[in-house]
Amino acid sequence: MRHTEFWERLDHALGTASSRSWASFFVMSELGDRTAQEALDAGVPPKQVWAAVWSALALPASER
């Protein structure tokens, strides 16, 4: 997964108005107590970050 696909999926899940804010403020233990944005900035692969986001948001399996 590329960064662009990650952001497209997050925009779809949360809406473009709040996806960036959520990614900057919501801390997930699965990402080492980092936000999605911090994890991406630290070089965590977008696919791994998406898996944590998917779990945190309890999204349907079809969005995995």
Contacts in CASP RR format, 6 or more apart in sequence:
PFRMAT RR
TARGET T0000
AUTHOR 0000-0000-0000
METHOD contacts of the structure
MODEL  1
MRHTEFWERLDHALGTASSRSWASFFVMSELGDRTAQEALDAGVPPKQVW
AAVWSALALPASER
1 45 0 8 1.000
1 46 0 8 1.000
1 47 0 8 1.000
1 50 0 8 1.000
2 46 0 8 1.000
3 40 0 8 1.000
3 46 0 8 1.000
5 46 0 8 1.000
6 40 0 8 1.000
6 46 0 8 1.000
6 47 0 8 1.000
6 49 0 8 1.000
6 50 0 8 1.000
7 19 0 8 1.000
9 50 0 8 1.000
9 63 0 8 1.000
10 19 0 8 1.000
10 22 0 8 1.000
10 23 0 8 1.000
10 36 0 8 1.000
10 50 0 8 1.000
10 53 0 8 1.000
11 19 0 8 1.000
12 63 0 8 1.000
13 19 0 8 1.000
13 53 0 8 1.000
13 57 0 8 1.000
13 59 0 8 1.000
13 63 0 8 1.000
14 22 0 8 1.000
14 57 0 8 1.000
20 37 0 8 1.000
22 36 0 8 1.000
23 35 0 8 1.000
23 36 0 8 1.000
23 37 0 8 1.000
23 53 0 8 1.000
24 35 0 8 1.000
24 36 0 8 1.000
24 37 0 8 1.000
25 35 0 8 1.000
26 35 0 8 1.000
26 36 0 8 1.000
26 56 0 8 1.000
27 33 0 8 1.000
27 34 0 8 1.000
27 35 0 8 1.000
28 34 0 8 1.000
28 35 0 8 1.000
28 36 0 8 1.000
28 39 0 8 1.000
28 52 0 8 1.000
28 53 0 8 1.000
28 56 0 8 1.000
30 51 0 8 1.000
30 52 0 8 1.000
30 55 0 8 1.000
30 56 0 8 1.000
31 38 0 8 1.000
31 39 0 8 1.000
31 44 0 8 1.000
31 48 0 8 1.000
31 49 0 8 1.000
31 52 0 8 1.000
32 39 0 8 1.000
34 42 0 8 1.000
36 49 0 8 1.000
36 52 0 8 1.000
36 53 0 8 1.000
39 48 0 8 1.000
39 49 0 8 1.000
39 52 0 8 1.000
40 46 0 8 1.000
40 49 0 8 1.000
51 64 0 8 1.000
53 59 0 8 1.000
54 63 0 8 1.000
54 64 0 8 1.000
END
